[in-house]
Amino acid sequence: MPSLTGLAVLVAVLCGGAWGWRVGTKRLYRRSIFDGDDNRGARGWRRRVRRRYWITATYALMAALAAYVLLMALKR
């Protein structure tokens, strides 16, 4: 992989990961006593944290794939 393509994919991974982290943490800290969900205990907290990591990894992988496909399409 040429250095420019690798650098662009790396930048896309970092941006996608940061965006995924933001999306994943939105619901984590903004909680209210009026939320009617059953995720109030430690098990719910761990579930939300696990979900945050999965969302971050998914966004990073999607951004890397999109950047790679876009660069390969532009290369033609």
GUSE-621586 format. One line per field, with one value per residue: residue number from 1; residue in three letters; x, y, z of N, C-alpha, C, O in turn. Coordinates in Angstrom, 1 decimal. Layout:
BEGIN
n	[NUM,...]
res	[ALA,...]
n.px	[X,...]
n.py	[Y,...]
n.pz	[Z,...]
ca.px	[X,...]
ca.py	[Y,...]
ca.pz	[Z,...]
c.px	[X,...]
c.py	[Y,...]
c.pz	[Z,...]
o.px	[X,...]
o.py	[Y,...]
o.pz	[Z,...]
This chain:
BEGIN
n	[1,2,3,4,5,6,7,8,9,10,11,12,13,14,15,16,17,18,19,20,21,22,23,24,25,26,27,28,29,30,31,32,33,34,35,36,37,38,39,40,41,42,43,44,45,46,47,48,49,50,51,52,53,54,55,56,57,58,59,60,61,62,63,64,65,66,67,68,69,70,71,72,73,74,75,76]
res	[MET,PRO,SER,LEU,THR,GLY,LEU,ALA,VAL,LEU,VAL,ALA,VAL,LEU,CYS,GLY,GLY,ALA,TRP,GLY,TRP,ARG,VAL,GLY,THR,LYS,ARG,LEU,TYR,ARG,ARG,SER,ILE,PHE,ASP,GLY,ASP,ASP,ASN,ARG,GLY,ALA,ARG,GLY,TRP,ARG,ARG,ARG,VAL,ARG,ARG,ARG,TYR,TRP,ILE,THR,ALA,THR,TYR,ALA,LEU,MET,ALA,ALA,LEU,ALA,ALA,TYR,VAL,LEU,LEU,MET,ALA,LEU,LYS,ARG]
n.px	[0.9,0.7,2.3,0.8,-1.9,-2.0,-1.7,-3.9,-6.0,-5.4,-5.9,-8.6,-9.5,-8.9,-10.5,-13.0,-13.1,-13.1,-15.5,-17.2,-16.7,-17.8,-20.5,-21.1,-20.7,-22.6,-25.1,-24.2,-23.4,-25.4,-27.8,-30.9,-33.0,-35.5,-35.5,-36.8,-35.6,-34.1,-31.5,-29.9,-28.2,-25.0,-24.5,-25.9,-24.4,-22.0,-22.8,-23.5,-21.0,-19.5,-21.0,-20.3,-17.6,-17.9,-19.3,-17.5,-15.3,-16.7,-17.4,-14.8,-13.8,-15.6,-15.1,-12.5,-12.7,-14.4,-12.7,-10.6,-11.8,-12.8,-10.3,-9.2,-11.0,-10.7,-8.2,-8.2]
n.py	[-1.2,2.1,5.0,7.3,6.4,4.7,6.6,8.2,6.4,5.8,8.3,8.4,6.3,7.2,9.5,8.4,6.7,8.5,9.8,7.7,7.2,9.5,9.2,6.9,7.5,9.4,8.6,7.5,9.2,11.1,10.8,10.3,10.4,9.9,8.2,5.4,2.9,-0.4,-0.5,0.4,-0.6,-2.1,-4.1,-3.1,-0.7,-1.8,-3.0,-0.8,0.4,-1.6,-1.5,1.0,0.7,-1.2,0.3,2.4,0.9,-0.1,2.2,3.2,1.1,1.2,3.8,3.5,1.5,2.9,5.1,3.7,2.5,4.7,6.0,4.0,4.1,6.7,6.5,5.1]
n.pz	[0.0,-1.0,0.5,0.7,0.4,2.6,4.7,4.3,4.8,7.5,8.7,8.2,9.8,12.3,12.5,12.1,14.3,16.4,15.9,16.3,19.0,20.1,19.4,20.7,23.4,23.9,25.1,27.4,29.5,29.8,31.6,33.3,36.2,35.4,33.2,31.8,31.7,32.3,32.8,35.0,36.9,37.8,35.8,33.6,33.2,32.4,30.1,28.5,28.3,26.9,24.6,23.7,23.0,20.9,19.0,18.5,17.3,15.1,13.7,13.1,11.5,9.3,8.3,7.5,5.5,3.7,3.0,1.8,-0.4,-1.7,-2.4,-4.0,-6.1,-7.1,-8.0,-10.3]
ca.px	[0.0,1.6,2.3,-0.3,-3.1,-2.0,-1.9,-5.4,-6.8,-5.1,-6.6,-10.0,-9.7,-8.9,-11.7,-14.2,-13.1,-13.4,-16.9,-17.9,-16.6,-18.7,-21.8,-21.2,-20.8,-23.7,-26.1,-23.6,-23.3,-26.6,-28.9,-31.8,-33.8,-36.8,-35.3,-37.6,-35.0,-33.7,-30.0,-29.4,-27.2,-23.6,-24.6,-26.3,-23.3,-21.0,-23.4,-23.4,-19.5,-19.2,-21.6,-19.5,-16.4,-18.3,-19.7,-16.2,-14.6,-17.4,-17.3,-13.5,-13.6,-16.4,-14.4,-11.3,-13.1,-14.8,-11.6,-9.8,-12.6,-12.8,-9.0,-9.0,-11.9,-10.1,-6.9,-8.5]
ca.py	[0.0,3.3,5.8,8.3,5.7,4.3,7.8,8.6,5.4,6.0,9.5,8.1,5.4,8.1,10.4,7.5,6.2,9.7,10.0,6.6,7.3,10.5,8.7,5.8,8.1,10.3,8.1,6.9,10.1,11.9,9.9,11.0,9.4,9.6,7.2,4.2,1.6,-1.3,-0.5,1.3,-1.2,-2.3,-4.8,-2.1,0.1,-2.6,-3.2,0.4,0.6,-2.5,-1.0,2.2,0.2,-1.8,1.4,3.0,0.0,-0.2,3.4,3.3,0.2,1.7,4.9,3.0,0.9,3.9,5.8,2.9,2.3,6.0,6.2,3.1,4.5,7.9,6.1,4.6]
ca.pz	[0.0,-1.0,1.8,0.7,0.7,4.0,5.5,4.2,5.6,8.9,9.1,8.2,10.9,13.5,12.4,12.3,15.7,17.2,15.7,16.9,20.4,20.5,19.3,21.7,24.8,24.1,26.0,28.5,30.6,29.9,32.2,34.1,37.0,34.8,32.2,32.2,31.3,33.4,32.8,36.1,37.8,37.2,34.6,32.6,32.9,31.6,28.7,27.8,28.0,25.8,23.3,23.2,22.3,19.6,18.1,18.1,16.4,13.9,12.9,12.6,10.3,8.2,7.8,6.8,4.3,2.8,2.5,0.9,-1.6,-2.4,-3.0,-5.2,-7.2,-7.6,-8.6,-11.7]
c.px	[0.9,1.3,1.1,-1.7,-3.1,-2.2,-3.4,-6.3,-6.6,-5.9,-8.1,-10.4,-9.8,-10.1,-13.0,-14.3,-13.5,-14.9,-17.7,-17.9,-17.6,-20.2,-22.1,-21.3,-21.9,-24.7,-25.5,-23.6,-24.6,-27.8,-29.7,-32.5,-35.1,-36.7,-36.0,-36.9,-34.5,-32.2,-29.4,-28.3,-25.8,-23.6,-25.0,-25.2,-22.3,-21.5,-23.3,-21.9,-19.1,-19.8,-20.8,-18.3,-16.8,-18.6,-18.4,-15.5,-15.4,-17.3,-15.9,-13.3,-14.4,-15.7,-13.2,-11.6,-13.6,-13.7,-10.8,-10.5,-12.6,-11.4,-8.7,-9.9,-11.3,-8.8,-7.1,-8.7]
c.py	[1.2,4.2,6.7,7.6,5.2,5.5,8.2,7.7,5.5,7.2,9.2,7.2,6.3,9.0,9.5,7.0,7.3,9.9,8.9,6.7,8.4,10.0,7.6,6.4,9.0,9.9,7.6,7.9,10.9,11.0,10.7,9.9,9.1,8.7,6.0,2.9,0.8,-1.4,0.4,0.7,-1.4,-3.1,-4.0,-1.2,-0.6,-2.8,-2.0,0.7,-0.3,-2.1,0.2,1.7,-0.4,-0.7,2.1,2.2,-0.1,1.0,3.6,2.3,0.7,2.9,4.5,2.4,1.9,4.7,5.0,2.7,3.6,6.3,5.3,3.5,5.8,7.6,5.7,5.8]
c.pz	[0.0,0.3,1.8,1.0,2.1,5.0,5.5,5.0,7.1,9.5,9.2,9.4,12.2,13.6,12.7,13.7,16.6,17.1,16.4,18.4,20.9,20.4,20.4,23.1,25.0,25.1,27.3,29.7,30.8,30.4,33.2,35.0,36.4,33.6,32.7,31.9,32.5,33.4,33.8,36.9,37.1,35.9,33.4,32.2,32.1,30.2,27.9,27.4,26.9,24.5,22.8,22.5,21.0,18.6,17.6,17.1,15.1,13.0,12.3,11.4,9.1,7.5,7.0,5.5,3.3,2.2,1.5,-0.4,-2.4,-3.1,-4.1,-6.4,-7.9,-8.4,-10.0,-12.6]
o.px	[1.8,0.3,0.5,-2.5,-4.2,-2.9,-3.9,-7.2,-7.5,-6.4,-8.8,-11.4,-10.6,-10.7,-13.8,-15.3,-14.2,-15.6,-18.7,-18.8,-18.3,-21.0,-23.2,-21.9,-22.1,-25.2,-26.3,-23.9,-24.8,-28.6,-29.2,-32.6,-35.8,-37.7,-35.7,-37.6,-34.4,-31.7,-28.4,-27.5,-25.6,-22.8,-24.5,-25.0,-21.8,-20.7,-22.9,-21.6,-18.4,-19.1,-20.7,-18.0,-16.0,-18.3,-18.3,-15.0,-14.7,-17.1,-15.7,-12.6,-13.9,-15.7,-12.9,-11.0,-13.3,-13.7,-10.3,-9.9,-12.5,-11.3,-8.1,-9.4,-11.4,-8.4,-6.2,-9.0]
o.py	[1.4,4.1,7.0,8.1,5.3,5.3,8.6,8.1,5.4,7.2,9.6,7.3,6.1,9.1,9.9,6.9,7.1,10.2,9.2,6.4,8.2,10.2,7.6,5.7,9.5,10.6,7.4,7.4,11.5,10.5,11.6,8.7,8.2,8.4,5.5,1.9,1.3,-2.3,1.0,1.4,-0.8,-2.9,-4.1,-0.9,0.0,-2.8,-2.0,1.2,0.1,-2.2,0.3,2.3,-0.3,-0.8,2.4,2.7,-0.1,1.0,4.0,2.7,0.5,3.0,5.0,2.6,1.8,5.0,5.5,2.8,3.6,6.7,5.7,3.3,5.9,8.3,5.8,5.6]
o.pz	[0.9,0.9,2.9,1.8,2.8,6.0,6.5,5.6,7.8,10.5,10.1,10.0,13.1,14.7,13.5,14.3,17.6,18.1,17.0,19.1,21.9,21.3,21.0,24.0,26.1,26.0,28.3,30.8,31.9,29.6,33.8,34.7,36.8,32.9,33.8,31.7,33.6,34.0,33.6,37.5,36.0,35.0,32.3,31.0,31.1,29.3,26.7,26.3,26.0,23.5,21.6,21.5,20.0,17.4,16.4,16.1,14.0,11.8,11.2,10.4,8.0,6.3,5.9,4.5,2.1,1.0,0.5,-1.5,-3.6,-4.2,-5.1,-7.5,-9.1,-9.3,-10.9,-13.8]
